[in-house]
Amino acid sequence: MKTRKFLAVAILALGFGFTSFAQKTVMVGGAAMYPNKNIIENAVNSKDHTTLVAAVKAADLVETLQSKGPFTVFAPTNAAFDKLPAGTVTTLLKPENKKMLQTILTYHVVAGKMNSSDIAKAIKAGKGKATFKTVSGGTLTAWMKGKDLYITDESGNNSKVTIADVNQSNGVIHVVDTVLLPKK
């Protein structure tokens, strides 16, 4: 009887443990983003992030984004890159512009894992705005418009988070609709 009761409690505890730590798989760019895979392993499958993946490869940042982290990545879509002036992406992908590309890409990354609820709490604590330091050394400002989360870069561009909380084994991705740019 004691053994059966102990097993029932243990199974119940395990069940609650798994559900409280379970992270859901999110679809991005027509592909499942698995929480047990790292940022790069997932991003390469998203049809909406082919430009970002090409840029990460050209900037030699693949190994960094496959590392333990954790990272919070604001991941611009192909459409976000298309908003840049004509020829910008082609120019940035040239080997002689690698340092500039690295700066722009790491400007989209914040050390640590911040889900949208963490960002919302920081915004509330900041009375409507929260500022985060990026891996490149710049700052991003988060704010809400209704229920939508926005990120403003140092150049004054606003980017809407279109898909939040895409959990990865080494952090979280928030898909954004505009490329974020550091101050020139």
Disulfide bonds with the S-S distance in Angstrom:
none
